[in-house]
Each structure stands twice: as structure tokens, then as C-alpha cells.
């Protein structure tokens, strides 16, 4: 592995450490126990899914909705695991350890190498370094989160949708995916007063009809459900260790499938596209609901403005930390000025 690739790995680790700190701080500052982000990071080790799962709970959703959202997002790891299966061959322990470090970054950097030996070296070096840096960052953020009192005053309620904006916006690269995400987000926002907490985001999967045909007029069950929770702290118990273990087990199954089934099965491009579109649609709906709605009503112009600024910064390819910090600072500043 050459010095250029080592610098790339160092930059990835530095950037993801900052993201990990923000994840731990926001999760604990939002009302979750410190063990939740720490155990999630150790067992799941998938930043986007961790943000999505915790964001669902902090928005008033159930643990089931959080797990389903996280698993759908992590489904992309299934084809990834096949693409790097030759790098983690060996005994059961080696394959298990290699599967755990299958991430967007490790796969992208490894596949950039043409030589098989260098490819494997980059995969393992990046994966181990990233795992260590990410979990140290989450622990540091979780400790810092215990010192935060009013998270809304600091604008941290805008940080979660801002993080998701940075993840999702680049994925909206075709007209059909944009249509799917748009329809799904609209379904989630409109159905929020009608469905129990957590279901509107899952209902956004209706947007996937945009990938095959025009959506038919449906008549969904509109039975009223319980109102959303007022505070995320009251739902901290809905991320028990069982839910974390289910998300971790499902994610690991996606990762280990490649080494276990290599040479016997391959996913079609269409199947991969559908998995990616489902995850993108869910995340877009989560952005819409967490930006616009709180306790069943409009979340306020301050949060909306902060997240809108994040969208603009992502479109101009601003660094990830700047996107999140700008959204939080803008939201906090507007509230200090009296903007709700």
C-alpha cells in the first residue's frame, strides 16, 4: 500500500471521526442512554443506518420502525459483500472480522486498486483504522452529550436532518429516484397526523411505485393511532438491547453473505437498484418529517431554515462537518432572535 492510499485512508478516518463525535453527542443529547450509540457503533458499524435508526426514535418512532429503516439502508451492504469476498477469504473468524468492516468507504477504496494483494491490504487497513476511529469518536461524543442540556437551544434538532441531507442528496441522481423520494416524503408528511408514530416513514415506501409505473389511487387504512410523543426522552426505552441486536444481526447477515455465498449467487443490477432506491426513499422521508414536524405539528421556521441551508451547502459540495454545523448554528441563532 503506497503513501497516497495511506493519506486517503487517514483523511477518511479523520472525517468519519468528526461524524462519529456528532452522532454520539446528538444521540445522548437528544435523550438516549449513553450505551445506545456506543453499542450501535460497535455492533452495527454503519454510520448512515445508525443516524437513521436513532433519528427515527428521536422523532417519536418505534424501535421496530428504527430497525426496519436501518436494515433497509444497510441492504446495500449485501452486493458490497460480494464485491470484496475475495479479500476476506479464510477461516470463520477471519471472514467474520472482515465482514464487520465492509462499509462504503472500505469497499470504495479497495476497489480502486487493481492489484489483488494491494486491494486486500487497503481493505483491511482502512477497515480496521476506521472501526477504531469511529468507535472512539462515538464514545467521546456520547460523553460530551451528557453535558448538553437543551438540545433545541443549540440547534441540534436540525443536525440529524442535515446529516441525512448530506447522505441522501447525492443519491438523487436520476429522475425516477427523485420521484420516488418526493412521493415517499409527501406520503410520510401527510400521513403523520393519521398514523401511529414511526409508521409514516415506513409508509414512504409507497414512493417506490414511481420506479415501475404511475401510482394508483390507494385507499389506505386511516385508523387513528396514538399521538406522537412530546419528548424523545420518553421513548429512550424503545431502543432496547434486543432492537440493537436485531439491527446488528441483520446488518452482519448482509455483510457475511458475500464471503459465504461467493461464486454461487450474484444480484442483478435491477435488484441492487431497488434496494438502493428503497433506502433513499426512506431517508428522504425521514428528512422531510424530522424537518417539518414535531409533536404532530409544524416544527417551526428555525429548523426549516437550518436544514434548507444544509441542502444549499450540499449542492455546493461543502465539507460534511460544515453542513451539519451550519444547520445547527443557523437554527440556534434564529431561535435566539425569537424565530420559532
C-alpha positions as CSV (number, residue, x, y, z in Angstrom):
1,X,0.0,0.0,0.0
2,X,1.5,3.3,-1.1
3,X,1.7,6.6,0.7
4,X,-1.0,8.1,-1.5
5,X,-3.5,5.5,-0.4
6,X,-2.4,5.8,3.2
7,X,-3.2,9.5,3.1
8,X,-6.6,8.8,1.6
9,X,-7.3,6.4,4.5
10,X,-6.1,8.9,7.0
11,X,-8.4,11.6,5.6
12,X,-11.4,9.2,5.6
13,X,-10.7,8.3,9.2
14,X,-10.4,12.0,10.3
15,X,-13.6,12.9,8.6
16,X,-15.6,10.0,9.9
17,X,-14.3,10.6,13.5
18,X,-15.9,14.0,13.4
19,X,-19.1,12.5,12.2
20,X,-18.9,9.9,14.9
21,X,-18.5,12.5,17.6
22,X,-21.6,14.4,16.3
23,X,-23.5,11.1,16.3
24,X,-22.7,10.3,19.9
25,X,-23.4,13.8,21.1
26,X,-26.7,14.2,19.3
27,X,-28.0,10.8,20.3
28,X,-27.2,11.3,24.0
29,X,-28.1,15.0,24.0
30,X,-31.4,14.0,22.4
31,X,-32.3,11.8,25.4
32,X,-31.0,8.3,24.6
33,X,-28.9,6.4,27.1
34,X,-25.1,6.5,26.5
35,X,-24.9,2.8,25.8
36,X,-27.2,3.1,22.8
37,X,-24.9,4.9,20.4
38,X,-21.8,3.1,21.7
39,X,-23.3,-0.4,21.3
40,X,-24.8,0.5,18.0
41,X,-21.4,1.6,16.7
42,X,-19.6,-1.5,17.9
43,X,-22.2,-4.0,16.6
44,X,-23.7,-2.2,13.6
45,X,-20.8,0.0,12.5
46,X,-22.7,1.7,9.7
47,X,-23.0,5.5,10.1
48,X,-25.9,6.1,7.8
49,X,-28.1,3.4,9.4
50,X,-27.1,4.5,12.9
51,X,-28.2,8.1,12.2
52,X,-31.4,6.9,10.6
53,X,-32.3,4.4,13.4
54,X,-31.6,6.9,16.2
55,X,-33.2,9.7,14.2
56,X,-36.4,7.6,13.9
57,X,-36.5,7.1,17.7
58,X,-35.8,10.7,18.5
59,X,-38.6,11.8,16.1
60,X,-41.0,9.7,18.2
61,X,-40.9,6.5,16.1
62,X,-40.9,2.9,17.5
63,X,-37.9,0.7,17.9
64,X,-39.4,-1.6,15.2
65,X,-39.5,1.3,12.7
66,X,-35.9,2.2,13.6
67,X,-34.7,-1.3,13.0
68,X,-36.6,-1.7,9.7
69,X,-35.2,1.7,8.5
70,X,-31.7,0.7,9.4
71,X,-31.9,-2.7,7.8
72,X,-33.3,-1.3,4.5
73,X,-30.5,1.3,4.4
74,X,-27.9,-1.4,5.1
75,X,-29.3,-3.7,2.4
76,X,-26.8,-2.1,0.1
77,X,-24.0,-3.9,2.0
78,X,-25.3,-7.2,0.5
79,X,-24.0,-6.6,-3.0
80,X,-20.9,-4.8,-1.5
81,X,-20.0,-8.0,0.4
82,X,-19.9,-10.0,-2.9
83,X,-17.6,-7.4,-4.5
84,X,-15.0,-7.8,-1.7
85,X,-15.5,-11.5,-0.9
86,X,-12.1,-12.4,-2.4
87,X,-10.4,-10.1,0.1
88,X,-11.7,-11.8,3.2
89,X,-11.3,-15.4,2.4
90,X,-10.1,-17.7,5.2
91,X,-11.3,-19.3,8.3
92,X,-14.6,-18.4,10.0
93,X,-13.0,-15.9,12.4
94,X,-11.2,-14.1,9.6
95,X,-14.4,-14.0,7.4
96,X,-16.4,-12.7,10.4
97,X,-13.9,-9.9,11.2
98,X,-13.6,-9.0,7.5
99,X,-17.4,-8.9,7.1
100,X,-17.8,-6.5,10.0
101,X,-15.6,-3.9,8.3
102,X,-17.5,-3.9,5.0
103,X,-18.5,-0.3,4.6
104,X,-19.0,2.2,1.8
105,X,-15.5,3.7,2.4
106,X,-13.6,0.4,2.7
107,X,-15.2,-1.0,-0.5
108,X,-14.7,2.2,-2.5
109,X,-11.0,2.5,-1.6
110,X,-10.3,-1.2,-2.0
111,X,-11.9,-1.5,-5.4
112,X,-9.9,1.5,-6.6
113,X,-6.8,-0.8,-6.5
114,X,-6.2,-3.1,-9.5
115,X,-3.7,-5.5,-7.9
116,X,-5.4,-8.1,-5.7
117,X,-2.8,-8.0,-3.0
118,X,-2.9,-4.2,-2.7
119,X,-6.7,-4.3,-2.8
120,X,-6.8,-6.6,0.2
121,X,-4.2,-4.6,2.1
122,X,-6.2,-1.4,1.5
123,X,-9.4,-3.0,2.6
124,X,-8.1,-4.3,5.8
125,X,-6.0,-1.2,6.7
126,X,-8.9,1.1,6.0
127,X,-11.5,-1.1,7.8
128,X,-9.5,-1.6,11.0
129,X,-8.5,2.0,11.2
130,X,-12.0,3.2,10.5
131,X,-13.5,0.9,13.1
132,X,-11.2,2.1,15.8
133,X,-11.6,5.8,14.9
134,X,-15.4,5.6,14.6
135,X,-15.9,4.0,17.9
136,X,-13.5,6.3,19.8
137,X,-15.4,9.2,18.2
138,X,-18.8,7.9,19.3
139,X,-17.7,7.3,22.9
140,X,-16.3,10.9,23.0
141,X,-19.5,12.3,21.6
142,X,-21.6,10.3,24.0
143,X,-19.7,11.6,26.9
144,X,-20.0,15.2,25.6
145,X,-23.7,14.7,25.0
146,X,-24.3,14.2,28.7
147,X,-23.2,17.8,29.3
148,X,-25.8,19.2,26.9
149,X,-28.9,20.5,28.5
150,X,-31.4,21.9,26.0
151,X,-30.5,20.4,22.6
152,X,-33.1,22.6,20.8
153,X,-31.3,25.8,22.0
154,X,-28.1,24.5,20.4
155,X,-29.9,23.7,17.2
156,X,-29.1,20.0,17.4
157,X,-32.6,19.0,16.3
158,X,-31.6,20.4,12.9
159,X,-28.3,18.4,12.9
160,X,-29.9,15.0,12.3
161,X,-31.8,16.0,9.1
162,X,-28.7,17.9,8.0
163,X,-26.6,14.8,8.3
164,X,-29.2,12.8,6.3
165,X,-29.3,15.6,3.6
166,X,-25.6,15.1,3.1
167,X,-26.1,11.4,2.7
168,X,-29.2,11.4,0.5
169,X,-28.9,14.4,-1.8
170,X,-26.0,12.9,-3.9
171,X,-28.0,9.7,-4.3
172,X,-30.9,11.6,-6.0
173,X,-29.2,11.3,-9.4
174,X,-32.0,10.2,-11.6
175,X,-35.5,11.4,-12.3
176,X,-37.1,8.2,-11.2
177,X,-35.3,8.1,-7.9
178,X,-36.1,11.8,-7.3
179,X,-39.8,11.0,-8.0
180,X,-39.7,8.0,-5.6
181,X,-38.1,10.1,-2.8
182,X,-40.5,13.0,-3.5
183,X,-43.7,10.8,-3.4
184,X,-42.5,9.0,-0.4
185,X,-41.7,12.2,1.5
186,X,-45.1,13.6,0.7
187,X,-46.8,10.4,1.9
188,X,-44.8,10.5,5.1
189,X,-45.6,14.1,5.9
190,X,-49.3,13.9,5.0
191,X,-49.8,10.7,6.9
192,X,-48.1,11.8,10.1
193,X,-51.3,13.1,11.8
194,X,-53.2,9.9,10.7
195,X,-50.8,7.1,11.6
196,X,-49.0,6.0,14.8
197,X,-45.5,7.4,15.3
198,X,-42.9,5.7,13.2
199,X,-45.3,4.3,10.5
200,X,-45.3,7.4,8.3
201,X,-41.6,6.9,7.4
202,X,-42.3,3.3,6.5
203,X,-45.3,4.3,4.5
204,X,-43.0,6.4,2.4
205,X,-42.0,3.2,0.6
206,X,-45.2,3.7,-1.4
207,X,-43.0,6.1,-3.4
208,X,-41.3,3.1,-5.0
209,X,-44.2,2.8,-7.4
210,X,-42.5,5.7,-9.3
211,X,-39.9,3.2,-10.3
212,X,-42.3,1.0,-12.2
213,X,-45.5,2.9,-13.1
214,X,-47.7,5.7,-12.1
215,X,-49.1,5.3,-8.6
216,X,-52.6,4.0,-8.4
217,X,-55.1,5.7,-6.2
218,X,-55.0,3.8,-3.0
219,X,-57.3,3.7,0.0
220,X,-55.0,3.1,2.9
221,X,-56.3,2.3,6.3
222,X,-56.7,5.6,8.1
223,X,-57.4,4.3,11.5
224,X,-56.2,6.8,14.0
225,X,-53.2,5.8,16.2
226,X,-51.7,7.2,19.3
227,X,-50.3,10.8,19.1
228,X,-46.5,11.3,18.7
229,X,-44.5,11.7,21.9
230,X,-43.6,15.1,23.2
231,X,-40.1,14.4,24.1
232,X,-37.6,11.8,22.8
233,X,-36.5,11.0,26.3
234,X,-39.8,9.3,26.9
235,X,-39.0,6.9,24.1
236,X,-35.5,6.1,25.1
237,X,-36.7,2.7,26.3
238,X,-37.8,1.9,22.8
239,X,-34.2,1.2,21.7
240,X,-33.5,-1.8,24.0
241,X,-30.6,-4.1,23.6
242,X,-32.9,-6.5,21.7
243,X,-33.6,-4.0,18.9
244,X,-29.9,-3.1,18.7
245,X,-29.0,-6.8,18.4
246,X,-31.7,-7.4,15.7
247,X,-30.3,-4.5,13.7
248,X,-26.7,-5.7,14.2
249,X,-27.6,-9.3,13.3
250,X,-29.4,-8.2,10.1
251,X,-26.6,-6.0,9.1
252,X,-24.0,-8.7,9.7
253,X,-26.0,-11.1,7.6
254,X,-25.8,-8.7,4.7
255,X,-22.1,-8.4,5.2
256,X,-21.3,-12.1,5.6
257,X,-23.4,-13.2,2.6
258,X,-20.7,-12.3,0.1
259,X,-17.9,-14.4,1.6
260,X,-20.3,-17.2,2.4
261,X,-22.0,-17.4,-1.0
262,X,-19.3,-16.1,-3.3
263,X,-19.3,-17.8,-6.7
264,X,-22.8,-19.3,-6.1
265,X,-25.1,-16.2,-6.4
266,X,-24.9,-12.7,-7.8
267,X,-27.5,-9.9,-7.5
268,X,-28.9,-8.4,-10.7
269,X,-28.4,-4.7,-11.3
270,X,-32.2,-4.3,-11.1
271,X,-32.3,-5.8,-7.6
272,X,-29.4,-3.6,-6.4
273,X,-31.2,-0.6,-7.8
274,X,-34.4,-1.4,-6.0
275,X,-32.5,-1.9,-2.7
276,X,-30.7,1.5,-3.1
277,X,-34.0,3.2,-4.1
278,X,-35.8,1.9,-1.0
279,X,-33.1,3.2,1.3
280,X,-33.0,6.6,-0.4
281,X,-36.8,6.9,-0.3
282,X,-36.9,6.1,3.4
283,X,-34.1,8.6,4.2
284,X,-35.8,11.3,2.2
285,X,-39.0,10.8,4.1
286,X,-37.1,10.9,7.4
287,X,-35.6,14.2,6.3
288,X,-39.0,15.6,5.5
289,X,-40.7,14.5,8.7
290,X,-37.8,15.4,11.0
291,X,-37.5,18.8,9.4
292,X,-41.2,19.8,9.2
293,X,-42.9,18.0,12.0
294,X,-42.6,17.9,15.8
295,X,-45.3,16.5,18.1
296,X,-47.7,16.3,15.2
297,X,-47.4,19.9,14.1
298,X,-45.1,22.2,12.2
299,X,-41.6,22.1,13.8
300,X,-41.0,25.8,13.1
301,X,-39.2,28.1,10.7
302,X,-35.9,28.0,12.5
303,X,-35.4,24.3,12.0
304,X,-36.7,24.5,8.4
305,X,-34.3,27.3,7.6
306,X,-31.3,25.5,9.1
307,X,-32.0,22.3,7.1
308,X,-32.6,24.3,4.0
309,X,-29.2,25.9,4.4
310,X,-27.8,22.4,4.7
311,X,-29.4,21.5,1.3
312,X,-27.8,24.5,-0.3
313,X,-24.3,23.7,1.1
314,X,-24.5,20.1,0.0
315,X,-25.5,21.3,-3.5
316,X,-22.3,23.4,-3.5
317,X,-20.3,20.4,-2.2
318,X,-19.4,21.9,1.1
319,X,-17.5,19.7,3.6
320,X,-19.7,17.4,5.7
321,X,-18.8,19.0,9.1
322,X,-19.6,22.5,7.7
323,X,-23.0,21.3,6.5
324,X,-24.0,19.9,10.0
325,X,-22.5,22.8,12.0
326,X,-24.1,25.5,9.7
327,X,-27.5,23.9,10.1
328,X,-27.3,23.7,13.9
329,X,-25.8,27.2,14.3
330,X,-28.4,28.8,12.0
331,X,-31.3,27.1,13.8
332,X,-29.9,28.1,17.2
333,X,-29.3,31.7,16.1
334,X,-32.8,32.1,14.7
335,X,-34.3,30.9,18.0
336,X,-32.2,33.3,19.9
337,X,-33.7,36.0,17.7
338,X,-37.2,34.9,18.6
339,X,-37.9,32.8,15.5
340,X,-39.8,29.7,16.5
